[in-house]
Each structure stands twice: as structure tokens, then as C-alpha cells.
Amino acid sequence: MAKGLRLIIGDAEGKGLPAVEQAAAAMGAFRACAQEESTLSAVAERVEATLGREFDDEQFITAVLAEVSQDGREMVLLNCGHPQPLRLGREGPDLLGPGDEGLPLGLGPLAAGPRVPFTIPWEAGEPVLFYTDGLTEARDRAGKFFQLTRCVSVQARPDPSSFIERLSAEVSRHVSHQQQDDIALLLVWREDSNPALFAGG
């Protein structure tokens, strides 16, 4: 079965070398099976099986798996306990998927049922932002969280080639000198049938 572009963004539990090792294990498993399996659910199962052999009972990774259809007109998303992707649509920002994102990778055996992906129509000129929770949990000196859907970068919808840089700068201004979690950002953009990726952190 022909597949489109597949991608993953995730966030390992914990910090330091253990978190780096967890992330590497997840990425390696994803690369090994991303184009072999017919569905994102099957990809997630393969990744989770690999992590189950390497993780202990308290280790997990939140992640979103995505697949862009070959014609670029649809995107399939599978959320494993991760913040909802944000579509920068013509009618305003739109958080994608249900608020209950399901269990992270590594905790799948505890779920009541299988993970179920969902499909969204994807129009040219409507970028989709994937990010880790360090973005939405970033706080200023007064303890106020960064408001992603209301921030200037999102509301202005600038050129996608500069969006990641502008959003990163806006978050930095918000937190000032406050300590913050690492942040990973990935923007998927389509002008025609060919998607482009812009990443930052």
C-alpha cells in the first residue's frame, strides 16, 4: 500500500541522559517501521513493542504520529498523550483532535482499547504546528502560562519559513530569564501537493 510522508514528534519523560536515550530508542523504532506498516496504529504498536523491551514500568514518551496523504490533501494524526497539534487555518488557529490525547508510548498496555487515529482535511496555506509541552507550560515572572493560540506569532500567521524563529523569539520574551523546559517545534506546510517541514527548538 502506498504511503505518504510520515513523521513523529515526541517528548521523553524525565531529563538528562536517560531522556536522550529514551528519545533515541523511540526514533530508531519509528524509522525502522514507519514505511513498513500500513497504518499509524500499527507503527505505534511496533514502536511501543520496542520501547517495552527497553523501558521500565515508569518510563514513557508522549508523541504525535502523522501521515500526509500522497496528494497532500489529508493528514492522519495519532496522538499518544501529547499536546494537540495546532492548525493555522484561514479562520484562525485550531487545536486538532480530542482533548483526551490517550496514553503515552510505553503505557499502551494500560489502555482500555487500541489507539485510534483521526483524519483532517489539509488545505494549501494552512500550516500545522507540532510542539512539546515546554511551549504551553512556559511561564513569565508572574507565573502566567504562554498563550499559544493567542500569541502574536500565531495570530499574524507570517511566512512559514520565518514562523518557527518568530514563535521561538516570542516565547523567549515571555519567559524572560526564567528557567524553562526544552521546547521542540515542527511546522508542516503545503503550498501545493508537496509538504515542507520547518523544525526548531
MIRO-647371 format. One record per residue (C-alpha): residue number from 1; residue in three letters; x, y, z. Coordinates in Angstrom, 2 decimals. Each point is the difference from the previous one (the first is absolute). Example, Ala and Ser with C-alpha at 12.3 -4.5 7.8 and 13.67 -1.06 7.14 Angstrom:
<pts>
+-----+---------+---------+---------+---------+
! num ! residuo !      xx !      yy !      zz !
+-----+---------+---------+---------+---------+
!   1 !     ALA !   12.30 !   -4.50 !    7.80 !
!   2 !     SER !    1.37 !    3.44 !   -0.66 !
+-----+---------+---------+---------+---------+
</pts>
This chain:
<pts>
+-----+---------+---------+---------+---------+
! num ! residuo !      xx !      yy !      zz !
+-----+---------+---------+---------+---------+
!   1 !     MET !    0.00 !    0.00 !    0.00 !
!   2 !     ALA !    1.45 !    3.40 !   -0.97 !
!   3 !     LYS !    0.64 !    2.35 !    2.89 !
!   4 !     GLY !    0.57 !    3.71 !    0.24 !
!   5 !     LEU !    2.44 !    1.91 !    2.16 !
!   6 !     ARG !    0.05 !   -1.26 !    3.59 !
!   7 !     LEU !    1.43 !    1.85 !    2.98 !
!   8 !     ILE !    0.17 !   -0.10 !    3.78 !
!   9 !     ILE !    0.58 !    2.57 !    2.71 !
!  10 !     GLY !    0.38 !   -1.11 !    3.59 !
!  11 !     ASP !    1.12 !    0.90 !    3.48 !
!  12 !     ALA !    1.75 !   -2.48 !    2.28 !
!  13 !     GLU !   -0.86 !   -0.15 !    3.69 !
!  14 !     GLY !    2.77 !    1.34 !    2.20 !
!  15 !     LYS !    3.16 !    1.89 !   -0.83 !
!  16 !     GLY !    3.68 !   -0.51 !   -0.75 !
!  17 !     LEU !    1.61 !   -3.07 !   -1.51 !
!  18 !     PRO !   -2.88 !   -2.41 !    0.81 !
!  19 !     ALA !   -2.45 !    2.23 !   -1.92 !
!  20 !     VAL !    2.42 !    0.22 !   -2.94 !
!  21 !     GLU !    0.31 !   -3.78 !   -0.06 !
!  22 !     GLN !   -3.78 !   -0.41 !    0.11 !
!  23 !     ALA !   -0.46 !    2.44 !   -2.88 !
!  24 !     ALA !    2.68 !   -1.76 !   -2.05 !
!  25 !     ALA !   -1.69 !   -3.35 !    0.55 !
!  26 !     ALA !   -3.36 !    1.37 !   -1.13 !
!  27 !     MET !    1.46 !    1.69 !   -3.08 !
!  28 !     GLY !    1.91 !   -3.11 !   -0.98 !
!  29 !     ALA !   -3.11 !   -2.14 !    0.29 !
!  30 !     PHE !   -2.05 !    2.50 !   -1.99 !
!  31 !     ARG !    2.55 !    0.17 !   -2.82 !
!  32 !     ALA !    0.16 !   -3.80 !   -0.15 !
!  33 !     CYS !   -3.73 !   -0.47 !   -0.54 !
!  34 !     ALA !   -1.48 !    3.30 !   -1.24 !
!  35 !     GLN !   -0.21 !   -1.10 !   -3.65 !
!  36 !     GLU !   -0.61 !   -3.70 !    0.65 !
!  37 !     GLU !   -3.31 !    0.10 !    1.85 !
!  38 !     SER !   -3.29 !    0.82 !   -1.70 !
!  39 !     THR !   -1.42 !    2.22 !    2.75 !
!  40 !     LEU !    1.23 !    2.41 !    2.65 !
!  41 !     SER !   -1.59 !   -2.22 !    2.65 !
!  42 !     ALA !    2.25 !   -2.85 !   -1.13 !
!  43 !     VAL !    3.02 !    2.31 !    0.04 !
!  44 !     ALA !   -0.81 !    1.03 !    3.57 !
!  45 !     GLU !   -0.36 !   -3.64 !    1.02 !
!  46 !     ARG !    3.41 !   -0.81 !   -1.47 !
!  47 !     VAL !    1.62 !    2.96 !    1.70 !
!  48 !     GLU !   -1.63 !   -0.90 !    3.30 !
!  49 !     ALA !    1.14 !   -3.61 !   -0.27 !
!  50 !     THR !    3.58 !    1.20 !   -0.43 !
!  51 !     LEU !   -0.28 !    2.38 !    2.93 !
!  52 !     GLY !   -1.52 !   -2.75 !    2.14 !
!  53 !     ARG !    3.21 !   -1.98 !   -0.33 !
!  54 !     GLU !    2.12 !    3.00 !    1.04 !
!  55 !     PHE !   -2.13 !    2.04 !    2.42 !
!  56 !     ASP !   -0.90 !   -0.71 !    3.60 !
!  57 !     ASP !   -3.57 !    0.32 !    1.27 !
!  58 !     GLU !    0.36 !    3.73 !    0.74 !
!  59 !     GLN !    1.53 !    1.15 !   -3.29 !
!  60 !     PHE !   -2.08 !    1.38 !   -2.84 !
!  61 !     ILE !    0.02 !    2.38 !   -2.95 !
!  62 !     THR !   -2.84 !    2.26 !   -1.07 !
!  63 !     ALA !   -0.22 !    0.25 !   -3.77 !
!  64 !     VAL !   -2.05 !    0.94 !   -3.02 !
!  65 !     LEU !    0.33 !   -2.10 !   -3.15 !
!  66 !     ALA !   -1.16 !    1.53 !   -3.27 !
!  67 !     GLU !   -0.37 !   -1.04 !   -3.62 !
!  68 !     VAL !   -0.52 !    2.38 !   -2.90 !
!  69 !     SER !   -1.91 !   -1.61 !   -2.87 !
!  70 !     GLN !    1.78 !   -0.36 !   -3.34 !
!  71 !     ASP !   -2.10 !    2.75 !   -1.55 !
!  72 !     GLY !    0.60 !    2.24 !    3.03 !
!  73 !     ARG !   -3.71 !    0.59 !    0.60 !
!  74 !     GLU !   -0.38 !   -1.95 !    3.25 !
!  75 !     MET !    1.95 !   -0.56 !    3.17 !
!  76 !     VAL !   -0.47 !   -2.99 !    2.30 !
!  77 !     LEU !    0.93 !    0.58 !    3.64 !
!  78 !     LEU !    0.49 !   -2.39 !    2.90 !
!  79 !     ASN !    0.49 !    1.66 !    3.38 !
!  80 !     CYS !    1.72 !   -1.93 !    2.78 !
!  81 !     GLY !   -0.36 !    2.27 !    3.03 !
!  82 !     HIS !    1.54 !    3.03 !   -1.71 !
!  83 !     PRO !   -1.18 !    3.63 !   -0.32 !
!  84 !     GLN !   -2.46 !    0.46 !   -2.85 !
!  85 !     PRO !    1.49 !    1.21 !   -3.30 !
!  86 !     LEU !   -1.08 !    3.48 !   -1.05 !
!  87 !     ARG !   -1.28 !    0.72 !   -3.50 !
!  88 !     LEU !    0.51 !    3.60 !   -1.07 !
!  89 !     GLY !   -3.14 !    0.14 !   -2.08 !
!  90 !     ARG !   -1.44 !    2.85 !   -1.99 !
!  91 !     GLU !   -2.74 !    0.43 !    2.61 !
!  92 !     GLY !    2.42 !    0.00 !    2.92 !
!  93 !     PRO !    2.04 !   -2.48 !    2.03 !
!  94 !     ASP !   -1.58 !   -3.39 !    0.56 !
!  95 !     LEU !    1.17 !   -2.65 !    2.48 !
!  96 !     LEU !   -0.29 !   -3.38 !   -1.69 !
!  97 !     GLY !   -1.55 !   -3.07 !    1.52 !
!  98 !     PRO !   -1.77 !   -0.72 !    3.29 !
!  99 !     GLY !    1.21 !    1.48 !    3.25 !
! 100 !     ASP !    0.59 !   -3.49 !    1.38 !
! 101 !     GLU !    3.15 !   -0.95 !   -1.90 !
! 102 !     GLY !    0.29 !   -3.61 !    1.21 !
! 103 !     LEU !    2.87 !   -1.72 !    1.76 !
! 104 !     PRO !    3.67 !    0.67 !   -0.81 !
! 105 !     LEU !    2.18 !   -2.54 !   -1.76 !
! 106 !     GLY !    1.23 !   -2.44 !    2.60 !
! 107 !     LEU !   -3.33 !   -0.02 !    1.85 !
! 108 !     GLY !   -2.14 !   -1.45 !   -2.80 !
! 109 !     PRO !   -0.64 !   -3.32 !    1.80 !
! 110 !     LEU !   -1.94 !    1.96 !    2.63 !
! 111 !     ALA !   -2.47 !    1.37 !   -2.57 !
! 112 !     ALA !   -3.59 !   -1.22 !   -0.12 !
! 113 !     GLY !    0.14 !   -0.34 !   -3.79 !
! 114 !     PRO !    2.20 !    0.52 !   -3.06 !
! 115 !     ARG !    1.24 !    3.40 !   -1.06 !
! 116 !     VAL !   -2.19 !    1.47 !   -2.74 !
! 117 !     PRO !    1.38 !    2.56 !   -2.49 !
! 118 !     PHE !   -2.11 !    2.77 !   -1.49 !
! 119 !     THR !    0.11 !    1.73 !   -3.38 !
! 120 !     ILE !   -0.24 !    3.70 !   -0.76 !
! 121 !     PRO !   -0.32 !    1.74 !   -3.37 !
! 122 !     TRP !    3.13 !    2.00 !   -0.71 !
! 123 !     GLU !   -0.14 !    3.02 !   -2.24 !
! 124 !     ALA !    2.95 !    1.77 !   -1.58 !
! 125 !     GLY !    0.97 !    3.05 !    2.04 !
! 126 !     GLU !   -1.07 !   -1.54 !    3.34 !
! 127 !     PRO !    3.16 !   -0.95 !    1.92 !
! 128 !     VAL !   -0.18 !   -2.49 !    2.87 !
! 129 !     LEU !    2.21 !    0.59 !    3.04 !
! 130 !     PHE !    1.22 !   -2.91 !    2.11 !
! 131 !     TYR !    1.66 !    0.85 !    3.32 !
! 132 !     THR !    0.96 !   -1.34 !    3.41 !
! 133 !     ASP !   -1.62 !    1.08 !    3.25 !
! 134 !     GLY !    2.92 !    2.25 !    0.85 !
! 135 !     LEU !   -1.69 !    2.52 !   -2.29 !
! 136 !     THR !   -3.42 !    0.13 !    1.66 !
! 137 !     GLU !    1.46 !   -0.38 !    3.50 !
! 138 !     ALA !    2.46 !    2.88 !   -0.40 !
! 139 !     ARG !   -0.68 !    2.62 !    2.69 !
! 140 !     ASP !    0.93 !    3.62 !    0.47 !
! 141 !     ARG !    1.29 !    1.53 !    3.26 !
! 142 !     ALA !   -3.56 !    0.22 !    1.33 !
! 143 !     GLY !   -0.67 !   -3.65 !   -0.70 !
! 144 !     LYS !   -2.27 !    0.60 !   -2.99 !
! 145 !     PHE !    0.07 !   -2.73 !   -2.64 !
! 146 !     PHE !    0.85 !    0.80 !   -3.61 !
! 147 !     GLN !   -3.26 !    0.29 !   -1.96 !
! 148 !     LEU !    0.80 !   -1.83 !   -3.23 !
! 149 !     THR !   -3.26 !    0.52 !   -1.87 !
! 150 !     ARG !   -0.08 !    3.72 !    0.90 !
! 151 !     CYS !    3.65 !    0.88 !   -0.52 !
! 152 !     VAL !    1.04 !    2.52 !   -2.66 !
! 153 !     SER !    1.91 !   -2.54 !   -2.08 !
! 154 !     VAL !   -3.05 !   -2.23 !   -0.38 !
! 155 !     GLN !   -2.51 !    2.79 !   -0.51 !
! 156 !     ALA !    2.16 !    1.72 !   -2.63 !
! 157 !     ARG !    0.63 !   -3.22 !   -1.97 !
! 158 !     PRO !    3.31 !    1.18 !   -1.57 !
! 159 !     ASP !    1.97 !   -1.70 !   -2.73 !
! 160 !     PRO !    0.48 !   -3.62 !    1.14 !
! 161 !     SER !    3.72 !    0.18 !   -0.71 !
! 162 !     SER !    0.32 !    2.56 !    2.83 !
! 163 !     PHE !   -2.79 !   -1.22 !    2.28 !
! 164 !     ILE !    2.10 !   -2.29 !    2.22 !
! 165 !     GLU !    2.60 !    2.72 !    0.53 !
! 166 !     ARG !   -2.66 !    2.59 !    0.88 !
! 167 !     LEU !   -1.89 !   -2.30 !    2.34 !
! 168 !     SER !    3.22 !   -1.02 !    1.77 !
! 169 !     ALA !    0.91 !    3.66 !    0.49 !
! 170 !     GLU !   -3.46 !    0.79 !    1.38 !
! 171 !     VAL !    0.21 !   -2.85 !    2.52 !
! 172 !     SER !    3.46 !    1.17 !    1.07 !
! 173 !     ARG !   -1.35 !    3.49 !    0.63 !
! 174 !     HIS !   -2.89 !   -1.45 !    2.00 !
! 175 !     VAL !    2.15 !   -2.05 !    2.37 !
! 176 !     SER !    2.73 !    2.65 !    0.23 !
! 177 !     HIS !    2.75 !   -1.52 !    2.15 !
! 178 !     GLN !   -2.20 !   -2.62 !    1.60 !
! 179 !     GLN !    1.15 !   -3.62 !   -0.19 !
! 180 !     GLN !   -2.08 !   -2.02 !   -2.43 !
! 181 !     ASP !   -0.37 !   -3.48 !   -1.46 !
! 182 !     ASP !    1.48 !   -0.84 !   -3.35 !
! 183 !     ILE !   -2.30 !    0.83 !   -2.91 !
! 184 !     ALA !   -0.18 !   -1.76 !   -3.35 !
! 185 !     LEU !   -1.95 !    1.51 !   -2.89 !
! 186 !     LEU !   -0.89 !   -1.48 !   -3.38 !
! 187 !     LEU !   -2.04 !    1.80 !   -2.65 !
! 188 !     VAL !   -1.44 !   -1.91 !   -2.94 !
! 189 !     TRP !   -1.00 !    2.20 !   -2.93 !
! 190 !     ARG !   -1.47 !   -0.62 !   -3.45 !
! 191 !     GLU !   -0.23 !    2.46 !   -2.86 !
! 192 !     ASP !   -1.08 !   -2.61 !   -2.53 !
! 193 !     SER !    0.26 !   -3.79 !    0.13 !
! 194 !     ASN !    3.50 !    0.06 !    1.49 !
! 195 !     PRO !    0.28 !    0.46 !    3.78 !
! 196 !     ALA !    2.99 !    1.75 !    1.55 !
! 197 !     LEU !    1.33 !   -0.32 !    3.54 !
! 198 !     PHE !    1.47 !    2.71 !    2.22 !
! 199 !     ALA !    1.45 !   -1.08 !    3.34 !
! 200 !     GLY !    1.43 !    1.85 !    2.95 !
! 201 !     GLY !    0.48 !   -0.19 !    3.72 !
+-----+---------+---------+---------+---------+
</pts>
